Amino acid sequence: MKFIKRLVLFGFLAVVLLVVAAGVILTLTINAVAKEGIEVGGKTALGVDTKLKSASIGLFSGKFGLNGLDVSNPQGFPSQHFVQLGDARVAVSLVSLTKDVIEVPEFTMDGLTVRLERRAGKSNYDVILDHLQKLGGGAKEPSKPAEPKKSGSEKKLVVKELTLRNITIHADMVDPSTPGLAELAKVTVPVPEIRLSNVGNTGEGVGGSGVTIEELAGIIVQTIMAAAAEKGGVLPDQLLGELKNRLSSLGGLKGINLKMVTESGSVQELGASFGAAVSDAGAGVKKTVEEATKDLGPAGDKVKEEVTKQIDKATDKLKGLLPKKEEPKR
């Protein structure tokens, strides 16, 4: 009798161990598949290498975690990355996993760093947005039929609440060969939070009935670009104009409820601090030039005069990029 009890106990433990092992293997497999899917989807959408450090899938909780997403910069630009993400949390409706459209009640991305750069007359975001436009068919070729998709081959998503937090946008839009001006023109724009509602369920834009991973990646990038344009009081006019034109041609944000949450410091206050930094930096460069040319006599005076003139011109130009206070309506 004891032998039978032990046999049953060992059999039960063996089944439990097998179930646990199967669960671990399944989880690891799903994590690897999710990681690969995000990397492939990102590269397909943006046209550059996309790497994810890890993905953690909760099979029974419906909650997923992502960590360490790096989107490479296009070739020809100084920074290694175009976008970097600290971590992300995703809640999924388990019931919808078997359907063609998966419901995502909540998707939060925290700690985003974006670099906008220009070299040799071309911007890195231009390269990215060009690829997005080709992926979506673009606004320039409305008559071109979209490529047919295989039935049931790709799941779509509807994201009820998409939140992007703690975004830092670095803009480096001046050729480094211009002395003094290149460093002065480097700008950092913080965006505390952006919220999007019903992504993929608007009836308009890229996904009236769900969006693919590629389309979602494109929407996130366009949203960050739109935030840069919205808070662009300290960004160059040329950059703002290009961003707005490109975003309007893509139309991926059409119909999506987008809200940008700001801290107590408004765009105007950020612009004021930037203006002070411009003046201080310009004065610093002038002092350095004066020290370097004081022993050169008349030739040094001529160099100092010309350099000072160029610095003043650059400083005035940069101050002109600052947001103007709106006149009170009468």
C-alpha positions as CSV (number, residue, x, y, z in Angstrom):
1,M,0.0,0.0,0.0
2,K,2.8,2.4,0.9
3,F,4.5,1.5,-2.3
4,I,1.4,2.5,-4.3
5,K,1.1,5.8,-2.4
6,R,4.7,6.6,-3.1
7,L,4.3,5.7,-6.7
8,V,1.2,8.0,-7.0
9,L,3.2,10.8,-5.2
10,F,6.2,10.4,-7.4
11,G,3.9,10.3,-10.4
12,F,2.2,13.5,-9.3
13,L,5.5,15.3,-8.7
14,A,6.7,14.2,-12.1
15,V,3.6,15.7,-13.7
16,V,4.1,18.9,-11.8
17,L,7.7,19.1,-12.8
18,L,6.8,18.4,-16.4
19,V,4.2,21.1,-16.4
20,V,6.6,23.6,-14.8
21,A,9.3,22.7,-17.2
22,A,6.9,23.0,-20.1
23,G,5.8,26.4,-18.8
24,V,9.4,27.6,-18.5
25,I,10.2,26.4,-22.0
26,L,7.0,27.9,-23.4
27,T,7.7,31.3,-21.6
28,L,11.3,31.4,-22.8
29,T,10.1,30.5,-26.3
30,I,7.4,33.2,-26.3
31,N,9.8,35.8,-24.9
32,A,12.2,35.0,-27.7
33,V,9.5,35.2,-30.3
34,A,8.1,38.5,-28.9
35,K,11.7,39.9,-28.9
36,E,12.3,38.9,-32.5
37,G,8.9,40.2,-33.6
38,I,9.5,43.6,-32.1
39,E,13.0,43.8,-33.7
40,V,11.8,42.7,-37.1
41,G,8.7,45.0,-36.9
42,G,10.9,48.0,-35.9
43,K,13.3,47.4,-38.7
44,T,10.5,47.0,-41.2
45,A,8.8,50.2,-40.1
46,L,11.8,52.4,-39.7
47,G,14.4,50.9,-42.1
48,V,17.2,50.7,-39.5
49,D,18.4,48.1,-37.1
50,T,16.2,47.7,-34.1
51,K,17.4,45.8,-31.0
52,L,15.6,44.8,-27.8
53,K,17.5,43.7,-24.8
54,S,14.7,41.6,-23.3
55,A,11.0,40.8,-23.4
56,S,9.1,39.3,-20.5
57,I,5.7,37.8,-21.2
58,G,3.2,37.0,-18.4
59,L,1.2,34.1,-19.9
60,F,-1.6,34.2,-17.3
61,S,-1.4,37.8,-16.1
62,G,-1.8,39.4,-19.6
63,K,1.1,41.8,-18.7
64,F,4.2,42.1,-20.8
65,G,7.5,44.0,-20.2
66,L,10.1,45.3,-22.6
67,N,13.6,46.5,-21.7
68,G,16.3,48.3,-23.6
69,L,15.0,49.1,-27.0
70,D,17.6,50.7,-29.3
71,V,16.7,52.0,-32.8
72,S,19.9,52.7,-34.8
73,N,20.7,56.0,-36.5
74,P,20.7,55.9,-40.3
75,Q,24.2,55.8,-41.8
76,G,26.1,59.1,-42.1
77,F,25.0,60.6,-38.8
78,P,27.2,61.0,-35.7
79,S,25.1,59.3,-33.0
80,Q,24.8,55.6,-32.8
81,H,21.1,55.6,-31.9
82,F,18.1,57.5,-33.3
83,V,15.8,56.4,-30.4
84,Q,16.5,54.6,-27.1
85,L,13.9,53.3,-24.7
86,G,14.4,52.4,-21.1
87,D,11.5,50.1,-20.5
88,A,7.9,49.5,-21.5
89,R,4.8,47.9,-19.9
90,V,2.0,46.4,-21.8
91,A,-1.4,45.0,-20.6
92,V,-3.2,42.7,-23.0
93,S,-6.7,41.3,-23.0
94,L,-6.1,37.6,-22.9
95,V,-9.5,36.9,-24.4
96,S,-8.6,38.8,-27.5
97,L,-5.3,36.9,-28.1
98,T,-7.1,34.3,-30.3
99,K,-8.8,37.0,-32.4
100,D,-7.4,38.8,-35.5
101,V,-7.3,42.1,-33.5
102,I,-5.7,42.0,-30.1
103,E,-6.9,44.5,-27.5
104,V,-4.2,46.4,-25.5
105,P,-5.9,48.4,-22.7
106,E,-2.6,50.0,-21.7
107,F,0.9,50.5,-23.3
108,T,3.4,52.7,-21.4
109,M,6.9,53.6,-22.6
110,D,9.2,55.2,-20.1
111,G,12.6,56.9,-20.6
112,L,12.8,57.8,-24.3
113,T,15.8,59.6,-25.8
114,V,15.6,60.9,-29.4
115,R,18.3,62.5,-31.5
116,L,17.5,64.8,-34.4
117,E,20.6,65.4,-36.5
118,R,21.6,67.0,-39.8
119,R,24.7,66.3,-41.9
120,A,25.5,67.1,-45.5
121,G,22.1,68.7,-46.1
122,K,20.1,65.6,-44.9
123,S,18.4,64.9,-41.6
124,N,18.2,61.6,-39.9
125,Y,14.5,61.9,-39.2
126,D,14.0,62.6,-43.0
127,V,15.5,59.2,-43.7
128,I,13.2,57.5,-41.1
129,L,10.1,59.4,-42.3
130,D,10.9,58.6,-45.9
131,H,10.9,54.9,-45.1
132,L,7.6,55.3,-43.2
133,Q,6.1,57.0,-46.2
134,K,7.1,54.2,-48.5
135,L,5.8,51.6,-46.0
136,G,2.4,53.4,-45.8
137,G,2.2,54.0,-49.6
138,G,2.7,57.8,-49.0
139,A,0.5,60.7,-49.9
140,K,2.2,61.1,-53.3
141,E,0.9,57.9,-54.9
142,P,-2.7,57.5,-53.9
143,S,-3.5,55.5,-57.0
144,K,-0.9,52.8,-56.3
145,P,-2.7,49.8,-54.9
146,A,-1.5,48.4,-51.6
147,E,0.2,45.0,-51.6
148,P,-2.3,42.3,-50.6
149,K,-1.6,40.8,-47.2
150,K,-1.9,37.1,-46.5
151,S,-5.1,36.2,-44.7
152,G,-4.5,35.5,-41.0
153,S,-0.8,36.0,-41.4
154,E,-0.5,39.1,-39.2
155,K,-2.2,40.1,-36.0
156,K,-3.3,43.7,-35.4
157,L,-3.5,45.7,-32.3
158,V,-5.9,48.3,-30.8
159,V,-4.2,50.3,-28.0
160,K,-6.7,52.0,-25.7
161,E,-4.2,54.1,-23.9
162,L,-0.6,54.6,-25.2
163,T,1.6,56.7,-22.9
164,L,5.1,58.0,-23.6
165,R,6.9,59.3,-20.5
166,N,10.1,61.2,-19.8
167,I,11.1,62.0,-23.4
168,T,14.3,63.9,-24.1
169,I,14.8,65.2,-27.6
170,H,18.3,66.3,-28.6
171,A,18.6,68.5,-31.8
172,D,21.9,68.9,-33.5
173,M,21.0,70.6,-36.8
174,V,24.1,72.8,-37.6
175,D,27.1,71.6,-39.6
176,P,30.0,71.1,-37.1
177,S,32.4,72.9,-39.5
178,T,30.8,76.2,-38.5
179,P,33.0,77.4,-35.5
180,G,31.1,78.4,-32.4
181,L,27.6,78.1,-34.0
182,A,27.5,74.3,-34.0
183,E,27.8,74.1,-30.2
184,L,25.4,77.0,-29.6
185,A,22.7,75.5,-31.9
186,K,22.6,72.2,-30.0
187,V,19.2,72.1,-28.2
188,T,17.6,69.7,-25.7
189,V,13.8,69.6,-25.5
190,P,12.2,67.7,-22.6
191,V,8.7,66.3,-23.0
192,P,7.3,65.0,-19.7
193,E,4.4,62.9,-21.2
194,I,2.3,62.2,-24.3
195,R,-0.9,60.3,-24.2
196,L,-2.7,58.8,-27.2
197,S,-6.1,57.2,-27.0
198,N,-7.7,54.4,-29.2
199,V,-4.8,53.8,-31.4
200,G,-5.9,51.6,-34.3
201,N,-9.6,52.1,-33.5
202,T,-10.3,55.5,-34.9
203,G,-11.8,54.6,-38.3
204,E,-9.2,56.9,-39.8
205,G,-5.5,57.0,-40.6
206,V,-3.3,53.9,-40.9
207,G,-5.4,51.6,-38.8
208,G,-9.2,52.0,-38.6
209,S,-9.5,48.5,-37.3
210,G,-6.2,47.7,-35.7
211,V,-2.6,48.5,-36.5
212,T,0.3,46.1,-37.1
213,I,3.5,46.2,-35.1
214,E,5.2,48.1,-38.0
215,E,2.4,50.7,-38.1
216,L,2.5,51.1,-34.3
217,A,6.2,51.7,-34.4
218,G,5.6,54.4,-37.1
219,I,2.9,56.0,-35.1
220,I,5.1,56.2,-32.0
221,V,7.9,57.9,-34.0
222,Q,5.5,60.3,-35.6
223,T,4.0,61.2,-32.2
224,I,7.5,62.0,-30.9
225,M,8.2,64.2,-34.0
226,A,4.8,65.9,-33.5
227,A,5.7,66.7,-29.9
228,A,9.0,68.1,-31.0
229,A,7.2,70.4,-33.4
230,E,4.6,71.3,-30.8
231,K,7.2,72.3,-28.2
232,G,9.6,73.6,-30.9
233,G,9.9,77.1,-29.6
234,V,13.6,76.4,-29.1
235,L,14.1,74.4,-32.3
236,P,15.3,75.9,-35.6
237,D,12.6,77.2,-37.9
238,Q,13.8,75.0,-40.7
239,L,13.5,71.9,-38.5
240,L,10.0,72.8,-37.4
241,G,8.9,73.4,-41.0
242,E,10.3,70.2,-42.2
243,L,8.8,68.2,-39.4
244,K,5.3,69.6,-39.9
245,N,5.4,69.1,-43.6
246,R,6.6,65.5,-43.3
247,L,4.0,64.7,-40.6
248,S,1.1,66.1,-42.6
249,S,2.2,64.1,-45.7
250,L,2.2,60.8,-43.6
251,G,-1.1,61.3,-41.9
252,G,-0.5,58.4,-39.5
253,L,-1.8,60.4,-36.5
254,K,-5.1,61.3,-38.2
255,G,-8.1,60.7,-35.9
256,I,-5.9,59.8,-32.8
257,N,-6.6,61.7,-29.6
258,L,-3.1,63.0,-28.7
259,K,-2.4,65.0,-25.5
260,M,0.9,66.4,-24.4
261,V,1.3,66.9,-20.7
262,T,3.7,69.6,-19.6
263,E,5.3,70.4,-16.3
264,S,5.1,73.9,-14.6
265,G,7.8,75.1,-17.0
266,S,6.1,76.2,-20.2
267,V,7.7,76.3,-23.7
268,Q,8.2,80.1,-23.2
269,E,10.1,79.6,-20.0
270,L,12.3,76.9,-21.7
271,G,12.9,79.4,-24.5
272,A,13.9,82.1,-22.0
273,S,16.5,79.9,-20.4
274,F,17.8,78.9,-23.8
275,G,18.1,82.5,-24.8
276,A,20.2,83.2,-21.7
277,A,22.4,80.2,-22.5
278,V,22.9,81.5,-26.0
279,S,24.0,84.9,-24.8
280,D,26.3,83.4,-22.2
281,A,27.9,81.0,-24.7
282,G,28.3,83.8,-27.2
283,A,30.0,86.0,-24.6
284,G,32.3,83.1,-23.6
285,V,33.4,82.5,-27.2
286,K,34.1,86.3,-27.6
287,K,36.3,86.3,-24.5
288,T,38.2,83.3,-25.7
289,V,38.9,85.0,-29.1
290,E,39.9,88.2,-27.3
291,E,42.4,86.3,-25.2
292,A,43.8,84.5,-28.2
293,T,44.3,87.6,-30.4
294,K,45.4,90.3,-27.8
295,D,49.1,89.9,-28.7
296,L,48.7,89.8,-32.5
297,G,48.5,93.6,-33.0
298,P,46.4,95.1,-35.9
299,A,46.1,91.7,-37.5
300,G,44.6,90.3,-34.3
301,D,42.2,93.2,-34.0
302,K,41.0,92.5,-37.5
303,V,40.5,88.8,-36.8
304,K,38.7,89.6,-33.5
305,E,36.4,92.1,-35.2
306,E,35.4,89.6,-37.9
307,V,34.9,86.7,-35.5
308,T,32.9,88.9,-33.1
309,K,30.7,90.0,-36.0
310,Q,30.0,86.4,-36.9
311,I,29.3,85.4,-33.3
312,D,26.8,88.3,-32.9
313,K,25.2,87.2,-36.1
314,A,24.9,83.6,-34.9
315,T,23.6,84.6,-31.5
316,D,20.9,86.9,-33.0
317,K,19.9,84.1,-35.4
318,L,19.6,81.6,-32.5
319,K,17.6,84.1,-30.4
320,G,15.3,84.5,-33.3
321,L,14.4,80.8,-32.9
322,L,12.9,81.4,-29.5
323,P,9.1,81.4,-29.1
324,K,7.5,84.7,-29.2
325,K,5.0,85.7,-26.5
326,E,1.5,85.8,-27.8
327,E,-0.1,89.3,-27.6
328,P,-3.2,89.3,-25.4
329,K,-6.4,89.1,-27.4
330,R,-8.6,92.2,-27.2
